[in-house]
Amino acid sequence: MEKNTIEALERRVQSLSDHLGNYKSIFTQGETVSSLYTKLQREYDSLLISNINSEFLGKYQNLINLINENDVKSLLLNTFVKAEFILKFESEIREVAHQIEKIESLKRFLDFDPLHNVHEKKKIIRSIELHQMEIIYKFSIKEKEFMKLLEEYNQIILGINDQLIEWDSKLEKLNKAKGKN
């Protein structure tokens, strides 16, 4: 959340608190003004917190589930396995590539396939790459879901901000109405 949005929310909360302080004198039903003010402040805080908590906790749990899914772990693991394989056999891979170039130039003179092992290794690497591409695709879908969750969270915050602005205007109207009496 941006700093300006947080500051705006804090200003709205402070403004509402100030307005609640202005209306302390309205309540005179046997309770002290400070106890009524404290009750109102607690109710306001609990409503605000419970509204944010219920929606946020749902979104947060969805995010945790996304991170803990096997597809994300599998993507990272496959990337590390492939990188380790390439680093471990880098010199052999370069040598094989050089030999393949030589064999390709001489292939028309051969009557059998000496590249059988190389083709098998290529198939293994291709299968790893295909699996990794599937995981990347699934990860991109999950990333879109994550971005949607973030957008929904932002909408919740904006909705709360709008409610605070509305409450502020209502309190100002009440204050003006009280001032006219």
SEVO-427095 format. One record per atom (N, C-alpha, C): residue number from 0; residue in three letters; atom name; x, y, z. Coordinates in pm, 1 decimal. Each point is the difference from the previous one (the first is absolute). Last residue first. Layout:
{NUM ALA CA {X Y Z}}
...
end
This chain:
{180 ASN N {-2862.0 2479.3 1589.7}}
{180 ASN CA {-96.2 -7.9 111.4}}
{180 ASN C {54.0 80.8 111.4}}
{179 LYS N {263.7 -49.7 -381.4}}
{179 LYS CA {-115.9 83.6 -33.7}}
{179 LYS C {-101.5 1.5 113.6}}
{178 GLY N {387.0 -281.4 21.2}}
{178 GLY CA {38.6 140.0 13.6}}
{178 GLY C {-115.8 94.2 -29.2}}
{177 LYS N {-46.1 -463.8 -67.8}}
{177 LYS CA {7.8 27.0 143.7}}
{177 LYS C {31.3 147.0 23.5}}
{176 ALA N {9.2 -157.3 -438.6}}
{176 ALA CA {-138.4 -0.4 48.6}}
{176 ALA C {-3.2 32.5 148.8}}
{175 LYS N {419.3 -50.2 -196.9}}
{175 LYS CA {-63.1 122.5 -48.3}}
{175 LYS C {-143.3 10.7 51.0}}
{174 ASN N {228.4 -395.1 94.7}}
{174 ASN CA {63.0 109.5 73.1}}
{174 ASN C {-61.4 134.0 -41.2}}
{173 LEU N {-125.9 -385.5 -233.9}}
{173 LEU CA {-55.6 -2.8 135.2}}
{173 LEU C {54.1 116.1 83.1}}
{172 LYS N {181.6 -57.2 -424.0}}
{172 LYS CA {-138.8 44.4 -11.2}}
{172 LYS C {-66.1 3.5 136.9}}
{171 GLU N {432.1 -176.9 -23.5}}
{171 GLU CA {4.3 144.0 -21.9}}
{171 GLU C {-141.1 57.3 -11.4}}
{170 LEU N {45.0 -463.3 28.2}}
{170 LEU CA {31.1 62.0 128.5}}
{170 LEU C {8.2 151.9 -12.3}}
{169 LYS N {-58.7 -249.7 -391.1}}
{169 LYS CA {-119.7 -9.6 83.5}}
{169 LYS C {22.4 66.2 135.7}}
{168 SER N {365.8 -32.8 -293.5}}
{168 SER CA {-96.4 99.8 -48.2}}
{168 SER C {-128.2 -3.5 81.9}}
{167 ASP N {327.7 -322.5 98.5}}
{167 ASP CA {51.3 132.7 32.0}}
{167 ASP C {-99.8 106.9 -43.5}}
{166 TRP N {-82.5 -443.0 -118.9}}
{166 TRP CA {-25.4 20.6 143.0}}
{166 TRP C {44.8 140.5 42.6}}
{165 GLU N {100.5 -130.1 -439.1}}
{165 GLU CA {-144.3 16.2 16.3}}
{165 GLU C {-35.1 27.1 145.5}}
{164 ILE N {444.6 -103.0 -99.6}}
{164 ILE CA {-32.7 132.3 -53.0}}
{164 ILE C {-149.2 28.4 18.5}}
{163 LEU N {148.7 -426.4 112.4}}
{163 LEU CA {50.5 97.9 96.1}}
{163 LEU C {-30.9 142.7 -45.3}}
{162 GLN N {-102.3 -351.6 -291.4}}
{162 GLN CA {-89.4 -1.9 115.9}}
{162 GLN C {43.7 103.7 103.4}}
{161 ASP N {278.3 -64.1 -371.6}}
{161 ASP CA {-123.7 68.0 -39.5}}
{161 ASP C {-99.6 4.2 115.6}}
{160 ASN N {393.2 -244.4 66.6}}
{160 ASN CA {31.8 142.6 -7.3}}
{160 ASN C {-125.0 80.0 -38.0}}
{159 ILE N {-30.9 -464.1 -11.6}}
{159 ILE CA {6.8 46.5 139.0}}
{159 ILE C {28.4 149.9 3.6}}
{158 GLY N {12.4 -203.1 -417.7}}
{158 GLY CA {-136.6 1.1 52.0}}
{158 GLY C {-4.9 50.3 142.7}}
{157 LEU N {419.3 -67.5 -200.1}}
{157 LEU CA {-64.9 117.9 -56.8}}
{157 LEU C {-144.3 11.6 48.6}}
{156 ILE N {237.5 -382.5 126.0}}
{156 ILE CA {57.7 117.3 65.9}}
{156 ILE C {-66.3 127.4 -52.8}}
{155 ILE N {-119.7 -398.4 -209.9}}
{155 ILE CA {-49.2 -0.3 138.1}}
{155 ILE C {49.0 125.3 72.1}}
{154 GLN N {165.7 -78.7 -428.7}}
{154 GLN CA {-139.0 45.7 -4.9}}
{154 GLN C {-61.2 4.9 139.6}}
{153 ASN N {431.4 -181.5 -45.8}}
{153 ASN CA {4.4 144.3 -22.7}}
{153 ASN C {-141.6 57.8 -3.0}}
{152 TYR N {39.4 -462.3 21.0}}
{152 TYR CA {42.7 58.5 127.3}}
{152 TYR C {3.9 152.5 -11.5}}
{151 GLU N {-83.4 -238.9 -390.8}}
{151 GLU CA {-115.4 -6.5 89.5}}
{151 GLU C {33.9 61.1 136.0}}
{150 GLU N {348.8 -39.3 -306.8}}
{150 GLU CA {-94.7 100.7 -46.4}}
{150 GLU C {-123.9 1.8 89.0}}
{149 LEU N {320.2 -332.9 79.4}}
{149 LEU CA {52.7 130.6 39.1}}
{149 LEU C {-95.2 112.1 -41.8}}
{148 LEU N {-104.2 -434.1 -140.8}}
{148 LEU CA {-15.9 11.5 144.8}}
{148 LEU C {49.8 135.7 49.5}}
{147 LYS N {72.1 -102.1 -447.7}}
{147 LYS CA {-142.8 23.9 22.3}}
{147 LYS C {-26.7 15.9 149.2}}
{146 MET N {428.7 -123.2 -128.1}}
{146 MET CA {-22.1 140.4 -32.6}}
{146 MET C {-147.4 36.8 20.7}}
{145 PHE N {114.1 -449.4 54.2}}
{145 PHE CA {59.8 79.9 107.2}}
{145 PHE C {-22.8 149.0 -25.2}}
{144 GLU N {-127.2 -300.5 -334.2}}
{144 GLU CA {-90.3 -11.1 114.7}}
{144 GLU C {51.1 85.1 116.0}}
{143 LYS N {275.6 -31.4 -371.4}}
{143 LYS CA {-118.0 79.9 -33.2}}
{143 LYS C {-100.7 -4.6 114.4}}
{142 GLU N {373.5 -271.7 39.2}}
{142 GLU CA {40.3 139.5 14.4}}
{142 GLU C {-117.2 92.3 -31.6}}
{141 LYS N {-53.1 -459.2 -72.1}}
{141 LYS CA {-3.6 30.7 143.5}}
{141 LYS C {40.2 145.1 24.5}}
{140 ILE N {35.7 -153.9 -435.7}}
{140 ILE CA {-141.8 3.2 37.7}}
{140 ILE C {-12.7 36.4 147.0}}
{139 SER N {429.0 -67.5 -159.4}}
{139 SER CA {-53.1 126.6 -51.8}}
{139 SER C {-148.7 12.8 30.9}}
{138 PHE N {213.6 -403.2 112.7}}
{138 PHE CA {45.6 108.4 87.3}}
{138 PHE C {-54.3 134.3 -48.2}}
{137 LYS N {-74.4 -377.2 -266.0}}
{137 LYS CA {-82.1 -6.7 121.2}}
{137 LYS C {37.2 113.1 95.7}}
{136 TYR N {266.2 -38.5 -380.4}}
{136 TYR CA {-136.0 38.4 -38.7}}
{136 TYR C {-92.0 -0.5 121.8}}
{135 ILE N {432.0 -159.1 61.7}}
{135 ILE CA {3.0 145.2 -19.2}}
{135 ILE C {-138.6 50.1 -39.2}}
{134 ILE N {57.4 -461.2 28.5}}
{134 ILE CA {1.4 60.0 133.8}}
{134 ILE C {1.5 152.3 -10.5}}
{133 GLU N {33.8 -244.1 -396.4}}
{133 GLU CA {-132.6 -20.0 59.8}}
{133 GLU C {-8.0 67.9 135.9}}
{132 MET N {416.1 -4.6 -208.8}}
{132 MET CA {-89.8 92.8 -68.2}}
{132 MET C {-142.8 -13.5 53.2}}
{131 GLN N {323.0 -303.6 156.6}}
{131 GLN CA {24.9 133.4 54.3}}
{131 GLN C {-91.1 103.2 -66.3}}
{130 HIS N {-7.3 -435.7 -165.8}}
{130 HIS CA {-58.7 2.1 134.0}}
{130 HIS C {16.9 138.2 62.9}}
{129 LEU N {206.9 -69.5 -409.6}}
{129 LEU CA {-145.6 1.4 -15.8}}
{129 LEU C {-69.6 6.9 135.0}}
{128 GLU N {469.5 -46.4 0.0}}
{128 GLU CA {-40.5 132.5 -46.7}}
{128 GLU C {-151.3 10.2 -17.4}}
{127 ILE N {184.2 -419.0 109.7}}
{127 ILE CA {15.6 92.3 113.8}}
{127 ILE C {-45.9 140.1 -40.6}}
{126 SER N {11.5 -318.6 -336.8}}
{126 SER CA {-110.2 -29.4 92.8}}
{126 SER C {7.3 90.4 123.3}}
{125 ARG N {348.7 32.4 -312.1}}
{125 ARG CA {-125.7 53.8 -54.7}}
{125 ARG C {-116.9 -26.9 93.7}}
{124 ILE N {416.7 -188.6 109.2}}
{124 ILE CA {2.4 145.4 20.2}}
{124 ILE C {-128.3 63.0 -53.9}}
{123 ILE N {54.5 -456.8 -75.1}}
{123 ILE CA {-12.8 24.6 144.2}}
{123 ILE C {-5.9 150.4 26.8}}
{122 LYS N {85.3 -136.0 -438.6}}
{122 LYS CA {-139.0 -29.8 36.7}}
{122 LYS C {-23.2 27.8 148.3}}
{121 LYS N {437.7 35.0 -163.9}}
{121 LYS CA {-81.2 110.7 -48.2}}
{121 LYS C {-147.0 -20.4 38.0}}
{120 LYS N {298.0 -348.3 89.5}}
{120 LYS CA {22.0 111.2 93.8}}
{120 LYS C {-82.8 122.6 -41.0}}
{119 GLU N {-4.9 -365.7 -290.1}}
{119 GLU CA {-67.8 -35.7 125.7}}
{119 GLU C {14.2 112.8 102.3}}
{118 HIS N {234.5 40.2 -404.1}}
{118 HIS CA {-143.7 18.4 -21.1}}
{118 HIS C {-79.1 -33.6 126.3}}
{117 VAL N {458.6 -82.2 1.4}}
{117 VAL CA {-23.8 144.3 0.1}}
{117 VAL C {-148.9 27.9 -18.7}}
{116 ASN N {144.5 -443.7 -33.7}}
{116 ASN CA {6.5 48.5 138.9}}
{116 ASN C {-28.8 149.6 8.9}}
{115 HIS N {20.7 -189.7 -436.7}}
{115 HIS CA {-112.7 -54.5 76.2}}
{115 HIS C {-0.5 51.4 144.6}}
{114 LEU N {298.0 78.4 -405.0}}
{114 LEU CA {-53.9 104.0 86.3}}
{114 LEU C {-114.0 -50.1 88.4}}
{113 PRO N {243.3 -234.6 -357.0}}
{113 PRO CA {82.0 9.0 121.2}}
{113 PRO C {-55.6 101.1 100.8}}
{112 ASP N {-198.2 -304.6 -423.2}}
{112 ASP CA {-27.0 122.9 74.8}}
{112 ASP C {84.2 4.7 127.8}}
{111 PHE N {108.6 -234.3 -508.9}}
{111 PHE CA {-72.9 -24.5 125.3}}
{111 PHE C {-11.2 131.7 76.8}}
{110 ASP N {240.8 -38.5 -418.4}}
{110 ASP CA {-114.2 -85.7 -28.9}}
{110 ASP C {-74.6 -41.0 127.9}}
{109 LEU N {334.6 443.2 -192.9}}
{109 LEU CA {-26.4 -104.1 99.0}}
{109 LEU C {-121.3 -82.8 -40.0}}
{108 PHE N {172.8 401.2 -224.5}}
{108 PHE CA {89.2 -113.4 -24.8}}
{108 PHE C {-28.4 -118.2 92.0}}
{107 ARG N {-230.5 424.3 25.8}}
{107 ARG CA {-34.2 -59.8 -129.6}}
{107 ARG C {87.0 -121.4 -32.9}}
{106 LYS N {77.1 270.7 394.2}}
{106 LYS CA {-114.7 -89.5 9.6}}
{106 LYS C {-32.6 -67.5 -133.5}}
{105 LEU N {345.4 342.8 151.8}}
{105 LEU CA {38.4 -131.0 -53.3}}
{105 LEU C {-118.2 -96.9 -11.1}}
{104 SER N {-47.0 446.2 173.9}}
{104 SER CA {73.1 21.4 -125.4}}
{104 SER C {39.4 -132.8 -66.0}}
{103 GLU N {-211.2 -8.7 420.0}}
{103 GLU CA {-94.3 49.4 -100.7}}
{103 GLU C {70.8 21.2 -133.6}}
{102 ILE N {262.1 -110.8 372.1}}
{102 ILE CA {-74.5 -115.7 -50.7}}
{102 ILE C {-98.7 42.9 -107.8}}
{101 LYS N {243.7 337.1 224.2}}
{101 LYS CA {89.8 -83.0 -81.8}}
{101 LYS C {-76.1 -115.9 -63.7}}
{100 GLU N {-235.4 269.8 300.5}}
{100 GLU CA {32.1 77.1 -120.3}}
{100 GLU C {90.6 -81.2 -92.9}}
{99 ILE N {-93.0 -180.1 416.8}}
{99 ILE CA {-118.5 -6.2 -86.5}}
{99 ILE C {24.9 76.2 -129.1}}
{98 GLN N {327.0 20.2 336.0}}
{98 GLN CA {0.7 -129.8 -68.1}}
{98 GLN C {-119.7 -13.6 -94.7}}
{97 HIS N {22.3 383.8 271.4}}
{97 HIS CA {109.9 2.9 -97.7}}
{97 HIS C {3.3 -130.6 -80.2}}
{96 ALA N {-303.4 24.3 352.5}}
{96 ALA CA {-41.7 91.6 -106.8}}
{96 ALA C {106.3 6.8 -109.4}}
{95 VAL N {104.7 -244.1 385.7}}
{95 VAL CA {-100.6 -70.4 -80.9}}
{95 VAL C {-46.5 88.4 -115.0}}
{94 GLU N {289.0 194.8 310.2}}
{94 GLU CA {70.5 -101.8 -78.4}}
{94 GLU C {-97.2 -74.9 -90.8}}
{93 ARG N {-179.6 308.6 304.2}}
{93 ARG CA {75.4 69.8 -105.2}}
{93 ARG C {72.5 -99.7 -91.1}}
{92 ILE N {-217.9 -174.3 371.2}}
{92 ILE CA {-99.1 51.5 -95.2}}
{92 ILE C {69.6 73.3 -114.2}}
{91 GLU N {261.9 -153.4 360.1}}
{91 GLU CA {-46.2 -111.7 -83.7}}
{91 GLU C {-99.6 47.5 -105.4}}
{90 SER N {149.0 314.4 313.9}}
{90 SER CA {109.7 -36.1 -91.4}}
{90 SER C {-41.2 -115.3 -91.0}}
{89 GLU N {-313.5 136.4 330.5}}
{89 GLU CA {25.3 104.7 -98.7}}
{89 GLU C {109.2 -39.5 -99.1}}
{88 PHE N {-254.0 -221.6 390.2}}
{88 PHE CA {49.1 -64.7 -121.4}}
{88 PHE C {32.4 100.7 -110.4}}
{87 LYS N {-149.5 142.0 433.2}}
{87 LYS CA {78.1 -119.7 32.3}}
{87 LYS C {63.7 -60.7 -124.8}}
{86 LEU N {-298.1 372.9 -35.5}}
{86 LEU CA {127.6 38.6 60.3}}
{86 LEU C {89.5 -121.2 24.9}}
{85 ILE N {-437.0 -75.3 -166.0}}
{85 ILE CA {80.5 71.6 -99.8}}
{85 ILE C {136.0 37.4 56.9}}
{84 PHE N {-309.0 -203.1 290.5}}
{84 PHE CA {38.1 -94.4 -104.8}}
{84 PHE C {92.0 67.6 -101.4}}
{83 GLU N {-195.5 269.2 331.7}}
{83 GLU CA {105.2 -84.9 56.8}}
{83 GLU C {51.0 -99.0 -104.3}}
{82 ALA N {-365.3 269.1 -117.4}}
{82 ALA CA {120.8 81.6 12.8}}
{82 ALA C {116.2 -83.4 53.4}}
{81 LYS N {-421.0 -206.6 -22.5}}
{81 LYS CA {52.2 24.9 -134.1}}
{81 LYS C {130.1 80.6 6.0}}
{80 VAL N {-225.8 -75.7 403.1}}
{80 VAL CA {50.7 -127.0 -53.3}}
{80 VAL C {62.2 22.6 -137.2}}
{79 PHE N {-219.0 364.5 206.3}}
{79 PHE CA {127.1 -30.4 65.4}}
{79 PHE C {61.7 -128.2 -55.7}}
{78 THR N {-424.5 117.6 -156.0}}
{78 THR CA {96.4 100.8 -43.9}}
{78 THR C {137.0 -27.6 60.3}}
{77 ASN N {-360.6 -263.7 141.6}}
{77 ASN CA {41.0 -33.9 -136.4}}
{77 ASN C {101.5 99.4 -54.4}}
{76 LEU N {-187.0 87.8 425.6}}
{76 LEU CA {83.5 -119.4 4.5}}
{76 LEU C {49.4 -35.6 -139.1}}
{75 LEU N {-308.2 353.4 42.4}}
{75 LEU CA {130.4 37.4 54.2}}
{75 LEU C {95.2 -118.8 -0.8}}
{74 LEU N {-441.2 -84.3 -133.2}}
{74 LEU CA {64.8 91.4 -94.2}}
{74 LEU C {139.6 37.1 47.7}}
{73 SER N {-273.8 -251.1 287.5}}
{73 SER CA {50.8 -81.5 -109.8}}
{73 SER C {72.8 86.4 -102.6}}
{72 LYS N {-224.0 209.7 355.2}}
{72 LYS CA {119.5 -68.7 49.5}}
{72 LYS C {64.6 -81.0 -111.6}}
{71 VAL N {-403.2 202.7 -103.7}}
{71 VAL CA {102.0 103.6 20.7}}
{71 VAL C {129.2 -64.3 48.9}}
{70 ASP N {-373.0 -281.8 -50.1}}
{70 ASP CA {44.6 49.4 -129.9}}
{70 ASP C {111.0 103.0 14.7}}
{69 ASN N {-231.9 -191.8 379.5}}
{69 ASN CA {111.6 -78.4 -51.6}}
{69 ASN C {51.8 53.8 -132.4}}
{68 GLU N {-235.1 317.3 377.8}}
{68 GLU CA {-36.8 -100.9 -98.3}}
{68 GLU C {125.0 -66.0 -57.7}}
{67 ASN N {-22.2 374.1 323.3}}
{67 ASN CA {30.8 -135.4 45.3}}
{67 ASN C {-35.2 -108.0 -100.9}}
{66 ILE N {-92.1 467.6 -76.9}}
{66 ILE CA {144.6 -14.5 18.1}}
{66 ILE C {36.2 -143.3 36.4}}
{65 LEU N {-457.7 110.5 -37.3}}
{65 LEU CA {65.9 11.8 -129.1}}
{65 LEU C {150.1 -25.4 12.0}}
{64 ASN N {-255.6 22.1 393.4}}
{64 ASN CA {-26.2 -124.4 -73.0}}
{64 ASN C {68.9 1.2 -135.3}}
{63 ILE N {15.7 393.9 251.6}}
{63 ILE CA {84.6 -103.2 61.7}}
{63 ILE C {-18.2 -132.8 -72.3}}
{62 LEU N {-281.4 350.1 -133.1}}
{62 LEU CA {138.2 27.1 -39.7}}
{62 LEU C {95.0 -105.2 56.9}}
{61 ASN N {-450.0 -11.9 132.3}}
{61 ASN CA {11.5 -38.4 -140.8}}
{61 ASN C {142.5 19.4 -50.0}}
{60 GLN N {-98.1 153.8 429.9}}
{60 GLN CA {5.3 -146.2 -1.9}}
{60 GLN C {10.8 -51.2 -143.2}}
{59 TYR N {-58.5 461.5 60.4}}
{59 TYR CA {132.5 -39.9 46.5}}
{59 TYR C {13.8 -152.5 -4.0}}
{58 LYS N {-420.2 189.0 -95.4}}
{58 LYS CA {94.8 25.7 -109.1}}
{58 LYS C {141.1 -46.1 37.8}}
{57 GLY N {-327.7 -28.3 333.4}}
{57 GLY CA {-33.9 -89.4 -111.0}}
{57 GLY C {97.5 15.0 -114.9}}
{56 LEU N {40.2 295.1 359.6}}
{56 LEU CA {46.3 -133.5 36.9}}
{56 LEU C {-33.6 -102.0 -107.7}}
{55 PHE N {-157.3 446.0 -49.0}}
{55 PHE CA {144.2 -10.1 -19.9}}
{55 PHE C {50.7 -140.4 32.2}}
{54 GLU N {-458.1 107.9 76.3}}
{54 GLU CA {31.3 -4.1 -142.1}}
{54 GLU C {149.2 -20.1 -24.3}}
{53 SER N {-142.9 33.5 448.4}}
{53 SER CA {-69.6 -111.2 -63.3}}
{53 SER C {33.4 -9.6 -148.3}}
{52 ASN N {183.2 364.9 258.6}}
{52 ASN CA {55.8 -131.4 31.5}}
{52 ASN C {-69.8 -112.0 -74.8}}
{51 ILE N {-161.9 451.1 -33.4}}
{51 ILE CA {128.4 -17.8 -68.9}}
{51 ILE C {51.3 -141.7 21.3}}
{50 ASN N {-387.9 111.8 230.8}}
{50 ASN CA {-26.2 7.8 -143.4}}
{50 ASN C {127.5 -24.9 -79.4}}
{49 SER N {31.9 29.2 467.8}}
{49 SER CA {-63.9 -125.5 -40.4}}
{49 SER C {-29.7 -0.9 -149.1}}
{48 ILE N {185.8 396.3 187.9}}
{48 ILE CA {95.9 -111.0 2.4}}
{48 ILE C {-65.6 -129.3 -46.7}}
{47 LEU N {-274.4 383.7 41.0}}
{47 LEU CA {102.0 22.4 -101.5}}
{47 LEU C {95.0 -118.7 -8.9}}
{46 LEU N {-322.2 -2.5 340.5}}
{46 LEU CA {-63.3 -11.7 -131.5}}
{46 LEU C {102.7 13.1 -111.3}}
{45 SER N {150.7 70.4 439.2}}
{45 SER CA {-29.2 -142.0 -23.1}}
{45 SER C {-68.7 -20.8 -134.3}}
{44 ASP N {95.0 446.4 136.7}}
{44 ASP CA {123.3 -75.8 -24.7}}
{44 ASP C {-30.5 -145.5 -31.5}}
{43 TYR N {-362.8 271.1 128.7}}
{43 TYR CA {52.8 43.4 -129.0}}
{43 TYR C {124.8 -80.4 -37.1}}
{42 GLU N {-179.0 -69.1 423.0}}
{42 GLU CA {-87.7 -55.5 -102.7}}
{42 GLU C {50.7 36.3 -139.1}}
{41 ARG N {227.4 188.4 364.5}}
{41 ARG CA {24.2 -145.2 -8.2}}
{41 ARG C {-86.0 -63.2 -108.8}}
{40 GLN N {-68.7 456.8 93.8}}
{40 GLN CA {131.2 -18.7 -62.0}}
{40 GLN C {31.0 -148.8 -16.8}}
{39 LEU N {-391.2 119.9 232.0}}
{39 LEU CA {-10.9 32.5 -142.1}}
{39 LEU C {132.0 -24.1 -73.0}}
{38 LYS N {2.0 -52.8 465.9}}
{38 LYS CA {-80.6 -103.7 -64.2}}
{38 LYS C {-10.7 24.3 -150.0}}
{37 THR N {211.9 330.1 256.3}}
{37 THR CA {83.9 -119.7 -8.1}}
{37 THR C {-75.5 -113.1 -69.0}}
{36 TYR N {-239.3 389.6 93.4}}
{36 TYR CA {98.5 26.1 -104.5}}
{36 TYR C {89.3 -122.3 -20.6}}
{35 LEU N {-300.4 -13.6 354.3}}
{35 LEU CA {-70.7 -8.4 -128.0}}
{35 LEU C {96.3 21.4 -116.6}}
{34 SER N {175.0 56.3 429.4}}
{34 SER CA {-30.6 -142.0 -22.6}}
{34 SER C {-76.3 -18.5 -130.7}}
{33 SER N {102.7 441.9 137.4}}
{33 SER CA {121.9 -71.7 -39.7}}
{33 SER C {-28.5 -147.8 -23.3}}
{32 VAL N {-344.7 279.2 160.9}}
{32 VAL CA {32.4 30.3 -139.0}}
{32 VAL C {121.6 -79.5 -44.8}}
{31 THR N {-308.5 -203.1 380.6}}
{31 THR CA {88.5 115.0 -15.1}}
{31 THR C {33.1 17.8 -147.4}}
{30 GLU N {-469.0 -203.8 151.5}}
{30 GLU CA {139.6 -40.4 -12.5}}
{30 GLU C {84.6 125.6 -14.4}}
{29 GLY N {-471.9 42.0 33.7}}
{29 GLY CA {46.9 -70.5 118.4}}
{29 GLY C {144.3 -45.0 -7.5}}
{28 GLN N {-198.7 233.7 -369.8}}
{28 GLN CA {-99.3 -96.5 46.9}}
{28 GLN C {53.6 -80.8 116.4}}
{27 THR N {150.6 374.1 -343.0}}
{27 THR CA {-13.0 26.0 144.1}}
{27 THR C {-103.9 -94.1 59.0}}
{26 PHE N {276.2 155.1 -487.4}}
{26 PHE CA {-37.0 -118.9 77.5}}
{26 PHE C {-2.9 33.2 149.1}}
{25 ILE N {132.8 330.0 -320.3}}
{25 ILE CA {-133.8 -45.6 -38.8}}
{25 ILE C {-47.6 -113.1 90.7}}
{24 SER N {446.1 204.5 10.4}}
{24 SER CA {-101.3 63.8 84.7}}
{24 SER C {-141.6 -45.9 -33.8}}
{23 LYS N {392.7 -138.7 -252.4}}
{23 LYS CA {-3.7 -61.0 133.5}}
{23 LYS C {-115.8 54.5 83.3}}
{22 TYR N {165.5 103.9 -466.8}}
{22 TYR CA {-135.9 -41.9 34.5}}
{22 TYR C {-10.2 -66.0 136.4}}
{21 ASN N {416.2 155.6 -197.4}}
{21 ASN CA {-90.2 115.4 -1.5}}
{21 ASN C {-140.8 -36.5 45.5}}
{20 GLY N {331.1 -339.6 -55.8}}
{20 GLY CA {30.1 81.6 117.1}}
{20 GLY C {-91.7 120.8 8.5}}
{19 LEU N {-18.0 -270.0 -378.7}}
{19 LEU CA {-59.4 -71.1 113.4}}
{19 LEU C {23.9 78.3 128.6}}
{18 HIS N {209.0 162.8 -381.0}}
{18 HIS CA {-144.4 23.5 -4.6}}
{18 HIS C {-71.1 -70.8 114.3}}
{17 ASP N {458.6 -76.7 -48.4}}
{17 ASP CA {-23.2 138.6 40.8}}
{17 ASP C {-149.0 31.9 2.0}}
{16 SER N {129.6 -417.3 -167.2}}
{16 SER CA {22.6 4.5 144.7}}
{16 SER C {-24.8 140.6 53.4}}
{15 LEU N {-12.8 -61.1 -460.8}}
{15 LEU CA {-117.5 -60.3 64.2}}
{15 LEU C {13.8 2.1 151.2}}
{14 SER N {367.8 150.0 -242.4}}
{14 SER CA {-111.4 92.7 -18.5}}
{14 SER C {-126.3 -53.4 65.7}}
{13 GLN N {378.9 -277.0 -12.3}}
{13 GLN CA {20.1 109.6 94.7}}
{13 GLN C {-115.1 99.1 -8.3}}
{12 VAL N {1.0 -346.4 -310.7}}
{12 VAL CA {-24.1 -54.6 133.7}}
{12 VAL C {15.0 109.8 104.0}}
{11 ARG N {109.7 115.7 -435.4}}
{11 ARG CA {-144.5 -21.9 11.7}}
{11 ARG C {-34.8 -53.4 138.5}}
{10 ARG N {456.1 51.7 -109.6}}
{10 ARG CA {-64.6 131.0 15.1}}
{10 ARG C {-150.4 -15.1 18.5}}
{9 GLU N {247.7 -388.4 -92.0}}
{9 GLU CA {30.0 47.7 135.1}}
{9 GLU C {-64.7 136.3 25.0}}
{8 LEU N {-32.7 -180.6 -431.9}}
{8 LEU CA {-80.8 -77.1 94.9}}
{8 LEU C {22.9 48.2 142.5}}
{7 ALA N {269.0 188.0 -330.3}}
{7 ALA CA {-138.4 45.9 -17.6}}
{7 ALA C {-92.6 -73.1 96.2}}
{6 GLU N {449.3 -136.6 -17.8}}
{6 GLU CA {-11.7 130.3 65.5}}
{6 GLU C {-142.2 53.6 -10.7}}
{5 ILE N {98.3 -393.3 -228.8}}
{5 ILE CA {4.9 -24.8 144.4}}
{5 ILE C {-17.5 131.2 75.1}}
{4 THR N {36.3 29.8 -460.5}}
{4 THR CA {-127.2 -62.8 35.6}}
{4 THR C {-6.3 -26.0 149.0}}
{3 ASN N {403.3 164.5 -178.6}}
{3 ASN CA {-104.4 103.2 -3.4}}
{3 ASN C {-135.1 -56.9 41.2}}
{2 LYS N {372.4 -291.9 -51.2}}
{2 LYS CA {10.2 79.3 122.1}}
{2 LYS C {-110.3 105.6 6.0}}
{1 GLU N {-82.1 -457.7 -271.6}}
{1 GLU CA {83.1 118.4 -8.7}}
{1 GLU C {-6.3 79.7 129.1}}
{0 MET N {-38.5 -537.8 -47.2}}
{0 MET CA {-85.4 116.5 0.0}}
{0 MET C {89.8 122.6 0.0}}
end
